[in-house]
Amino acid sequence: MKATVIIAHPYPKSFNHAIYHTVCAELASLQVELFNHDLYEENFNPTLTVEELGSDISTDKLVNRYALELQESDYLFFIHPNWWGQPPAILKGYIDRVIRPPHAYDFPPGDTGGGLPIGKLKGKYGIVFNTSNTEEERENNYFHDPLDSIWKQCIFGFCGIEKYYRKMFRIIADSTPEQRKQWLREVSDVVQDVVNGSQKILQSFAEHTTNPGL
Ligand SMILES: Cc1cc2nc3c(=O)[nH]c(=O)nc-3n(C[C@H](O)[C@H](O)[C@H](O)COP(=O)(O)O)c2cc1C
């Protein structure tokens, strides 16, 4: 089995990095082959080019490599903080440039992009770990947890992924070292459950968000 693991956080000693290292170590211990990338460390350029906008072809080696790895992976892990209800800009750029046709989704012949997409990442598992400084009640009822629909419907669902897990760790600013250790144990448990176990934690959402005929 193979996994793509993407972290988007500029500070290598952040709690997000602790999550990232825990995910990678746990996957490695489960004999899962890793394609792990720290987007800041790899100096990923998040800006979609004119050429990429007009075609499915990129001349950026990193973009092409990440896209092929996504296709090869069974598990897709994304780790990032909540920044304005969105992923950090560098990860937004990864989404724009890497999660693209023809690797991640496409449209049926004759469809210029206005119809239902064909998900090309069907059968894979999408797992997201987020951090934030907002109480759950306020996040859900006032902000409406935008990261959940961004990942679940806008990205994974669009690409045909039907098995999804997301956890928001909060409130990082007030957390104790003991709390953070406990959270990292939870991260390990999730990875084990996804790879090994009953996968009972995963949400299934076969909502036919993609083109059902293909
Ligand atoms: C640019 C920026 C925007 C942020 N926006 C939000 C937000 O919308 N909601 C929130 O709860 N926290 C927000 N935060 C706080 C971060 O989510 C928080 O610092 C981070 O999750 C802590 O994890 P870390 O210790 O790994 O950095 C923001 C922080 C930054 C730097």
PDBQT file of the ligand as one rigid body, heavy atoms in Angstrom, charges set to zero:
ROOT
HETATM    1  C1  LIG A 301      -3.046  33.549   8.803  1.00  0.00    +0.000 C 
HETATM    2  C2  LIG A 301      -3.743  32.844   9.946  1.00  0.00    +0.000 A 
HETATM    3  C3  LIG A 301      -5.108  32.689   9.902  1.00  0.00    +0.000 A 
HETATM    4  C4  LIG A 301      -5.762  31.983  10.929  1.00  0.00    +0.000 A 
HETATM    5  N1  LIG A 301      -7.116  31.798  10.846  1.00  0.00    +0.000 NA
HETATM    6  C5  LIG A 301      -7.744  31.071  11.788  1.00  0.00    +0.000 A 
HETATM    7  C6  LIG A 301      -9.134  30.790  11.683  1.00  0.00    +0.000 A 
HETATM    8  O1  LIG A 301      -9.809  31.206  10.752  1.00  0.00    +0.000 OA
HETATM    9  N2  LIG A 301      -9.710  30.039  12.665  1.00  0.00    +0.000 N 
HETATM   10  C7  LIG A 301      -8.980  29.552  13.719  1.00  0.00    +0.000 A 
HETATM   11  O2  LIG A 301      -9.546  28.883  14.570  1.00  0.00    +0.000 OA
HETATM   12  N3  LIG A 301      -7.667  29.783  13.831  1.00  0.00    +0.000 NA
HETATM   13  C8  LIG A 301      -7.031  30.529  12.903  1.00  0.00    +0.000 A 
HETATM   14  N4  LIG A 301      -5.678  30.747  12.998  1.00  0.00    +0.000 N 
HETATM   15  C9  LIG A 301      -4.934  30.104  14.095  1.00  0.00    +0.000 C 
HETATM   16  C10 LIG A 301      -4.284  28.809  13.622  1.00  0.00    +0.000 C 
HETATM   17  O3  LIG A 301      -5.263  27.882  13.172  1.00  0.00    +0.000 OA
HETATM   18  C11 LIG A 301      -3.463  28.195  14.754  1.00  0.00    +0.000 C 
HETATM   19  O4  LIG A 301      -2.426  29.104  15.053  1.00  0.00    +0.000 OA
HETATM   20  C12 LIG A 301      -2.869  26.867  14.372  1.00  0.00    +0.000 C 
HETATM   21  O5  LIG A 301      -3.882  25.941  14.105  1.00  0.00    +0.000 OA
HETATM   22  C13 LIG A 301      -2.000  26.342  15.513  1.00  0.00    +0.000 C 
HETATM   23  O6  LIG A 301      -1.288  25.194  15.085  1.00  0.00    +0.000 OA
HETATM   24  P1  LIG A 301       0.310  25.230  15.077  1.00  0.00    +0.000 P 
HETATM   25  O7  LIG A 301       0.747  25.383  16.505  1.00  0.00    +0.000 OA
HETATM   26  O8  LIG A 301       0.748  23.934  14.479  1.00  0.00    +0.000 OA
HETATM   27  O9  LIG A 301       0.690  26.447  14.255  1.00  0.00    +0.000 OA
HETATM   28  C14 LIG A 301      -5.016  31.464  12.018  1.00  0.00    +0.000 A 
HETATM   29  C15 LIG A 301      -3.623  31.666  12.059  1.00  0.00    +0.000 A 
HETATM   30  C16 LIG A 301      -2.990  32.338  11.036  1.00  0.00    +0.000 A 
HETATM   31  C17 LIG A 301      -1.478  32.520  11.102  1.00  0.00    +0.000 C 
ENDROOT
TORSDOF 0
